[in-house]
Amino acid sequence: MLELKDLHAYYGKSHVLHGVDMHVQAGEIVSLLGRNGVGRSTTVKSLMGLVDCSGSAIFKGQQLVGKKPFEVAHLGLGYVPENRDIFPSLTVDQNLILGLKGKNPGRWSFEDMYNMFPRLKERQHTQAGVLSGGEQQMLTLCRTLMGDPDLIMIDEPTEGLAPKIVELVGQYLKELKNRGLAVLLVEQKLAIALEISQRVYVMGHGSIVFEGTPAELKANAQIRREWLEV
């Protein structure tokens, strides 16, 4: 479904990604792990057309490199940014409406969102800016799902959340897979990534230093010691 080959990315004259190769298959949860500053967020931003890049990124047979963000989104690639980019002055309902690509929902409806996240239903007429961090994370995820993506890239969804909310987020990500959605998860917390992923990549200094299953990563103490926060 998604295949990156020799992907490079730049912030001005700074060369951040150095030939990233990776792939995500349909209906699969794949985690991209690594320490802060190694290029994980830059990878997903490059795929969304938010960062200058070169190389190849094929999604459902279409080349993403050179496309604008709205063109990427219309191909069926969803993106949940790390900064929980909600519209604070709009209500929960209004934020969800803005996620729609057309007049009608696709495979995800308002009812689906509120069944998954009952707390959002309780606050559907509340301005998003007064929601807790966990609620804003839920809302950002739901707004992206309302656009009916085939693959959703989620950047650090558990950052700053309480342990109980982190566990809840993990459960919801599993539910996305059960609904046939592919997930590329950018995460720093090793435990949640190993629990829910079918495959994991570890990034270091702008390139992939490990690819394998969660079990293989657990068995590789050297990779975890050198490249992960453990």
C-alpha positions, 0 to 999 in steps of 0.5 A: 500500500505504501512504499518508500525508497531512498527518501531524502528530506530537507529543512532548507540546507539541512539534510534530515532524511538520508535514504529511508526505505520502508513499507506498510501493507494494507490492514497492518500496524507498523511503528516507526521508533527512535529517539527525538530528533532522528527524523521520524516526524519528518518522515510522515511530514514528507509523505504529506507534502509538508517538507521538501523531499526527494526519492520515491514514496508510492501510495496505492500506485501514486507517487506522493513526492511533489504532491501538495497536502490536499492532493495526498489527503484525497488519495486516502492518506490521513495524518494526525500531527503531534501537536493535536492540531484542533480548531480551539474556538469550534465545538467538537461537532464542528471539528469533526465536520471539518474532517469530511472530504464531501457532504457525507461520511465514508466508512466512519460516521459521527455515531462511530466516533462517539461510540469509540470515544463516549467522552467526546459525545458528552462534550460534542457542543463544547469548544475544543480548546477547553478539552483535556490533552487526552480528549484533544488527541481523541478529537484529532484522531476522529477528525482524521478518520472522518476523511475516510483514509485507507492509511493513517499516520499518527505522530506521538499519540501518547505524548503527555498523556496519563498511563490510563489514557495511553492504554486506551489509545492503544486499544483504539489503534487496534480497533482501527486495524480491525476495521481494515485501516492501515496505521503508521505509528510514530512513537517513542514509548516502546511498550505500546508499539511492541504490543500493537504492531505487526512490524517495527522500524527503528530510525537513527540519524535520518535512516532506518537502522532496524526492521523486524517484528516486535519479537525480533526487536525485543531480542535485539538488546544492542539496537534497543540500547543504542537507538531507543529510549529504554 
